[in-house]
Amino acid sequence: MTLGDDADPYAEDGEDSRWMKERSEAMSVAAAEKAVAARQRALREAIAIDRFVIDFRLASFRAFLRATVHSMSALAADVLEFAECDVKTALNAVRPVRHWLKNISAPSSSSHGLIGRRIPRSKREDPVRIELWRAEPYDLRGDAIIQEGALSDYVAVSIFGSSLEVYVHGAGFRLVTRAGTAHLILDSALPATLAAACQGRALDDIVEHPLLRGRGIVVSEIKQSGGGSLVVFRGGESPLKLPWDSDGHRIVTGTA
């Protein structure tokens, strides 16, 4: 018997097999780790792309507003102060409504403002509210809720056409501004004798609210219907400077 006759003839093949198996397992682990890393990178990039698109769309929207919006309701600043806010903060909170670009050239009956969305379905047969609903302009660009109204009045702002408008929903009333005119909707109708003599009278003689008191507001029109009253008066407009540059980016003033 020669040396090595009793050795396993497949020993070398066995070593090769174990080496190949270990190499295959190592490659599988490496491939799995590579796949995990690639997936994490893809997720990071997808999030970054989404953020870029959101930021770009917002900048585009703001650039459009800067070129087209020039005024605000004269009541806006005081309404926002009442909600512990200011005009600049409110503007920065505004976001575009759905299909706002389509509303520019092709108005749709679905493009109602915040007042429309706040009217309870059960009250939409009220002629006063229906009239205001139908009179709602179809050039809504964007809006923002400023104060939720859980413990106080609900306050929101909207961009209609070239103006910043406000909407307040308090206990027993709604205040809506549009293009220099204000609509005060009272849930309870005014006495018929008072309503008949309202036109041309001071608003302070009819309703009491800190936002409207002492402004010298004169009632232009009043309508009674459906158990409520619609009081119309001239709210006025003020010039508005938007806090963004021509590309829709925030203008930073002062030093850090």
Backbone torsions as a table, in degrees:
resi	resn	phi	psi	omega
1	MET	NA	129.9	-179.7
2	THR	-88.2	160.3	-178.2
3	LEU	-61.0	128.5	177.8
4	GLY	93.4	0.1	179.5
5	ASP	-63.5	-29.1	-178.1
6	ASP	-90.9	6.4	179.0
7	ALA	-76.3	153.5	180.0
8	ASP	-74.0	116.9	-177.8
9	PRO	-66.8	-16.8	-178.2
10	TYR	-102.0	6.7	-177.2
11	ALA	-59.8	-43.9	-179.2
12	GLU	-64.9	-41.8	177.4
13	ASP	-62.9	-34.0	178.9
14	GLY	-66.0	-41.0	177.6
15	GLU	-63.3	-42.6	178.0
16	ASP	-61.9	-39.8	-178.6
17	SER	-65.2	-43.5	178.7
18	ARG	-65.0	-39.8	179.4
19	TRP	-63.1	-43.1	179.4
20	MET	-65.8	-37.2	179.6
21	LYS	-66.3	-44.9	179.1
22	GLU	-63.8	-39.8	178.9
23	ARG	-64.7	-40.3	179.2
24	SER	-64.4	-41.2	178.9
25	GLU	-65.8	-40.5	178.8
26	ALA	-64.0	-40.5	178.5
27	MET	-65.7	-37.5	178.6
28	SER	-64.8	-43.2	178.0
29	VAL	-63.4	-44.7	-179.9
30	ALA	-62.4	-41.3	179.7
31	ALA	-65.0	-40.0	179.5
32	ALA	-65.2	-44.5	178.9
33	GLU	-63.5	-38.7	178.6
34	LYS	-65.3	-39.6	179.0
35	ALA	-65.6	-41.3	178.7
36	VAL	-62.5	-45.5	179.6
37	ALA	-62.6	-40.7	179.7
38	ALA	-66.0	-39.4	179.0
39	ARG	-65.7	-42.2	178.9
40	GLN	-63.3	-40.1	178.3
41	ARG	-65.3	-43.0	179.7
42	ALA	-62.2	-38.7	178.0
43	LEU	-64.9	-44.1	178.5
44	ARG	-60.6	-43.5	-179.1
45	GLU	-68.5	-37.2	177.9
46	ALA	-64.1	-41.5	177.7
47	ILE	-64.2	-42.7	179.8
48	ALA	-63.3	-40.3	178.6
49	ILE	-65.0	-44.3	178.6
50	ASP	-59.8	-43.8	179.3
51	ARG	-64.2	-39.9	179.0
52	PHE	-62.8	-44.4	-179.6
53	VAL	-62.8	-44.7	179.2
54	ILE	-60.8	-47.6	-179.3
55	ASP	-64.2	-39.9	-178.9
56	PHE	-66.2	-43.2	178.6
57	ARG	-63.2	-41.3	179.3
58	LEU	-65.3	-42.2	178.4
59	ALA	-63.2	-39.9	178.3
60	SER	-64.1	-42.9	178.2
61	PHE	-61.8	-45.4	-179.2
62	ARG	-67.5	-35.0	177.3
63	ALA	-63.9	-38.4	177.2
64	PHE	-64.4	-45.5	179.4
65	LEU	-61.5	-41.7	-178.6
66	ARG	-60.7	-33.3	-178.7
67	ALA	-82.5	-18.2	-171.8
68	THR	-121.3	-19.3	-176.2
69	VAL	-100.0	124.6	-173.4
70	HIS	-130.5	-6.6	-175.2
71	SER	-144.3	169.9	175.0
72	MET	-146.6	159.6	175.5
73	SER	-58.6	139.8	178.5
74	ALA	-65.1	-15.2	178.1
75	LEU	-88.2	-13.1	-170.7
76	ALA	-57.7	-50.4	-176.1
77	ALA	-59.4	-43.0	-178.4
78	ASP	-71.6	-37.5	177.0
79	VAL	-62.1	-44.0	-179.3
80	LEU	-68.2	-39.0	175.9
81	GLU	-62.2	-38.4	177.0
82	PHE	-58.9	-33.0	179.1
83	ALA	-93.5	14.6	-179.6
84	GLU	57.9	46.8	179.4
85	CYS	-138.1	180.0	175.2
86	ASP	-141.4	170.0	-173.8
87	VAL	-62.5	-44.5	-178.3
88	LYS	-62.2	-45.1	179.3
89	THR	-63.3	-41.0	179.7
90	ALA	-63.7	-43.4	179.2
91	LEU	-62.3	-41.1	179.4
92	ASN	-67.8	-19.8	178.6
93	ALA	-85.3	-16.8	-176.7
94	VAL	-67.6	134.6	175.9
95	ARG	-125.8	150.7	-177.8
96	PRO	-65.1	144.1	174.1
97	VAL	-81.7	165.1	-179.4
98	ARG	-63.5	136.3	177.9
99	HIS	61.3	31.0	-177.6
100	TRP	-62.2	-32.0	178.7
101	LEU	-69.5	-37.4	179.2
102	LYS	-66.9	-31.3	-179.9
103	ASN	-63.4	-22.6	-176.0
104	ILE	-68.4	-44.3	-175.5
105	SER	-106.3	-22.8	-176.7
106	ALA	-135.9	81.6	-178.0
107	PRO	-56.7	141.2	179.4
108	SER	-120.6	144.4	-179.9
109	SER	-65.5	-11.8	179.4
110	SER	-87.2	-4.6	-174.2
111	SER	-90.6	70.1	-180.0
112	HIS	-98.3	157.0	-179.1
113	GLY	-86.4	-170.8	-176.2
114	LEU	-61.1	-33.7	-180.0
115	ILE	-62.7	-39.0	179.2
116	GLY	-64.8	-39.9	-178.4
117	ARG	-71.0	-22.0	-176.4
118	ARG	-90.3	-11.2	-178.3
119	ILE	-74.6	120.8	178.3
120	PRO	-60.6	142.7	-178.7
121	ARG	-56.2	-37.7	-177.3
122	SER	-65.8	-18.2	-176.7
123	LYS	-106.2	5.6	-175.1
124	ARG	-77.1	-3.6	173.8
125	GLU	-89.2	-6.1	179.3
126	ASP	-67.2	119.7	-176.9
127	PRO	-57.0	-36.5	179.5
128	VAL	-62.6	-48.0	-178.6
129	ARG	-70.2	-36.5	178.0
130	ILE	-62.0	-42.1	-179.9
131	GLU	-61.4	-44.7	179.4
132	LEU	-67.8	-36.8	177.7
133	TRP	-59.9	-48.3	-177.7
134	ARG	-70.9	-27.7	179.6
135	ALA	-78.5	-8.2	-178.8
136	GLU	-58.9	124.0	179.0
137	PRO	-66.5	151.7	-176.4
138	TYR	-98.1	22.3	-178.7
139	ASP	-108.5	39.2	176.8
140	LEU	-70.4	127.2	-179.7
141	ARG	-103.9	-46.1	-177.6
142	GLY	-162.8	168.3	179.7
143	ASP	-157.1	171.1	179.1
144	ALA	-158.7	140.1	173.5
145	ILE	-86.7	124.6	-177.8
146	ILE	-96.1	-39.2	-179.7
147	GLN	-140.5	124.6	-172.5
148	GLU	-66.2	-32.6	177.7
149	GLY	90.5	13.5	179.7
150	ALA	-65.6	-42.8	-178.9
151	LEU	-115.8	0.4	-178.9
152	SER	-153.4	-169.6	-179.0
153	ASP	-65.8	144.3	173.5
154	TYR	-79.4	128.4	-178.1
155	VAL	-129.5	132.9	178.7
156	ALA	-142.5	159.4	175.1
157	VAL	-123.6	152.9	177.9
158	SER	-139.4	150.0	171.1
159	ILE	-102.7	112.9	175.5
160	PHE	-115.0	117.7	-179.9
161	GLY	57.3	-117.0	-176.3
162	SER	-104.8	19.2	-173.3
163	SER	-137.1	147.7	172.3
164	LEU	-90.6	123.3	-177.4
165	GLU	-117.9	163.1	-178.9
166	VAL	-124.5	156.3	177.1
167	TYR	-139.2	126.5	178.7
168	VAL	-124.3	131.4	177.6
169	HIS	-123.0	105.5	-179.5
170	GLY	-115.3	-169.0	-178.5
171	ALA	-69.4	107.0	176.3
172	GLY	84.1	6.3	-178.8
173	PHE	-153.2	162.7	171.2
174	ARG	-137.0	138.3	177.8
175	LEU	-121.5	124.0	-177.8
176	VAL	-129.1	133.4	176.2
177	THR	-112.2	143.6	177.3
178	ARG	-150.7	117.9	170.7
179	ALA	50.3	45.9	176.0
180	GLY	88.6	-8.8	178.8
181	THR	-109.0	142.7	178.2
182	ALA	-115.4	139.9	176.7
183	HIS	-117.2	121.6	177.6
184	LEU	-108.6	112.1	-178.3
185	ILE	-99.5	118.6	179.1
186	LEU	-100.8	126.8	-178.9
187	ASP	-65.5	-30.0	177.9
188	SER	-107.2	134.4	-177.6
189	ALA	-69.5	142.9	173.8
190	LEU	-70.2	153.5	174.8
191	PRO	-54.2	140.4	-175.2
192	ALA	-56.7	-40.5	-179.1
193	THR	-65.9	-38.2	178.9
194	LEU	-69.7	-44.1	-179.3
195	ALA	-61.2	-37.9	-178.2
196	ALA	-65.8	-26.2	-177.2
197	ALA	-105.7	11.8	-173.5
198	CYS	-74.2	-37.9	-173.6
199	GLN	-58.6	126.3	-179.9
200	GLY	88.0	-3.4	179.1
201	ARG	-91.7	162.4	178.1
202	ALA	-71.2	138.1	179.9
203	LEU	-62.6	-31.2	179.4
204	ASP	-60.0	-24.1	179.3
205	ASP	-78.4	-11.3	-172.2
206	ILE	-112.7	-45.4	-177.6
207	VAL	-129.6	158.3	-179.9
208	GLU	-126.2	115.5	175.6
209	HIS	-156.3	136.6	-177.2
210	PRO	-58.6	-26.6	-180.0
211	LEU	-72.2	-25.5	-173.1
212	LEU	-110.2	-12.4	-174.5
213	ARG	-67.5	137.0	172.8
214	GLY	72.9	18.7	-178.7
215	ARG	-95.5	-6.6	-177.6
216	GLY	69.2	27.0	-178.0
217	ILE	-73.0	135.7	178.3
218	VAL	-112.1	133.7	-179.2
219	VAL	-70.4	127.7	178.6
220	SER	-89.9	-36.2	-175.0
221	GLU	-160.5	152.1	175.0
222	ILE	-143.6	139.6	179.2
223	LYS	-130.5	139.7	179.3
224	GLN	-113.5	130.4	177.3
225	SER	-173.7	147.1	173.4
226	GLY	60.0	27.8	178.5
227	GLY	83.5	5.4	179.8
228	GLY	-133.4	177.4	178.2
229	SER	-130.3	144.2	175.1
230	LEU	-115.9	113.0	-179.1
231	VAL	-105.2	123.5	-177.8
232	VAL	-111.7	134.0	177.2
233	PHE	-149.9	162.4	179.8
234	ARG	-79.2	115.6	-179.3
235	GLY	-90.9	-26.2	179.7
236	GLY	85.8	166.0	179.5
237	GLU	-130.9	154.0	177.4
238	SER	-129.9	151.7	176.8
239	PRO	-65.0	150.8	-177.7
240	LEU	-133.5	129.5	174.6
241	LYS	-110.7	121.9	-176.7
242	LEU	-83.4	146.7	-172.6
243	PRO	-86.2	31.9	-179.5
244	TRP	-131.1	157.6	176.2
245	ASP	-84.2	-175.9	-175.3
246	SER	-66.8	-15.4	176.9
247	ASP	-96.3	3.0	177.2
248	GLY	86.3	12.4	179.2
249	HIS	-96.3	149.7	-178.1
250	ARG	-62.6	139.4	176.0
251	ILE	-88.1	120.0	-179.4
252	VAL	-95.9	124.7	179.2
253	THR	-117.8	154.7	178.9
254	GLY	80.2	-176.5	179.6
255	THR	-121.3	156.4	-178.6
256	ALA	-73.3	NA	NA
